Amino acid sequence: MKLAEVSLAWATLEDAPAMAAVHAEAFAAAWDAAAFAELMAGPGVFGILAGEAADLGVVLCRLAAGELEVLTIGVSPAARRRGVARALMAAALGAARQAGAGTAFLEVAVDNAEAAALYAGLGFRRVGLRRNYYDRGAAGRADALVMRLDLADA
Ligand SMILES: CC(C)(COP(=O)(O)OP(=O)(O)OC[C@H]1O[C@@H](n2cnc3c(N)ncnc32)[C@H](O)[C@@H]1OP(=O)(O)O)[C@@H](O)C(=O)NCCC(=O)NCCS
């Protein structure tokens, strides 16, 4: 599967279960359908699903005050390293730019090298550190890097 072959679709509120299903494939501590529905109902929030059956990947973002925040992105393990996340991010960043947003930002765990590489490849740069941002249960807490992208540069 090449980038151009990744099928993307805007998610609706009714897609909350599908978003949760693909999120559960991607994350050990996944968000459930109720969490996606609640977020999707919030102002400025939009989601995109990847795959003909909406089962390859998901991105959820919030647009507020001229800034795009990437709330979560996940790709099913079986579909990784085929450009799905890059396609999802490109679509989200394009939508933000069209809506007049100037910047995009996100948090990524300091030990999540693959996600950090994805974001760096899109032009995101590290602008801060949030200590103990992620709760990993018995494994304790993990720091997050804050990464930012000037959409005019991207
Ligand atoms: C991070 C994640 C979303 C990447 O999804 P993906 O569809 O496999 O990523 P892509 O195929 O679009 O890769 C785009 C770029 O990201 C980087 N990348 C992705 N996976 C990588 C890996 N395992 N190792 C190193 N770089 C990686 C590469 O730069 C890659 O470009 P390349 O393939 O041309 O080298 C996916 O691994 C995932 O769902 N991980 C678990 C959930 C998660 O950590 N989400 C992010 C939370 S902040």
The ligand as a Gaussian input file, in Angstrom:
#p B3LYP/6-31G(d) Opt

LIG

0 1
 C        3.313000       6.070000      15.466000
 C        2.345000       5.430000      14.474000
 C        1.028000       6.205000      14.488000
 C        2.965000       5.489000      13.064000
 O        2.018000       4.965000      12.136000
 P        2.464000       4.420000      10.694000
 O        1.268000       4.398000       9.820000
 O        3.205000       3.143000      10.860000
 O        3.479000       5.544000      10.214000
 P        3.876000       5.845000       8.663000
 O        3.980000       4.556000       7.920000
 O        2.978000       6.882000       8.127000
 O        5.334000       6.424000       8.872000
 C        5.662000       7.776000       8.615000
 C        7.055000       8.032000       9.162000
 O        7.058000       7.898000      10.591000
 C        8.310000       7.344000      11.020000
 N        8.078000       6.017000      11.589000
 C        6.904000       5.354000      11.674000
 N        7.085000       4.166000      12.290000
 C        8.396000       4.090000      12.606000
 C        9.207000       3.096000      13.249000
 N        8.688000       1.943000      13.715000
 N       10.515000       3.357000      13.412000
 C       11.054000       4.504000      12.980000
 N       10.352000       5.492000      12.333000
 C        9.037000       5.275000      12.160000
 C        9.162000       7.220000       9.774000
 O        9.856000       8.442000       9.616000
 C        8.097000       7.039000       8.698000
 O        8.535000       7.389000       7.417000
 P        9.239000       6.241000       6.497000
 O        8.420000       5.009000       6.604000
 O        9.232000       6.870000       5.126000
 O       10.607000       6.063000       7.074000
 C        2.099000       3.925000      14.806000
 O        3.358000       3.298000      15.018000
 C        1.237000       3.705000      16.031000
 O        0.005000       3.647000      15.938000
 N        1.870000       3.559000      17.210000
 C        1.140000       3.279000      18.466000
 C        0.318000       4.451000      18.873000
 C        1.145000       5.709000      19.079000
 O        2.213000       5.671000      19.641000
 N        0.610000       6.845000      18.597000
 C        1.245000       8.133000      18.737000
 C        0.999000       8.724000      20.094000
 S        1.748000      10.314000      20.271000

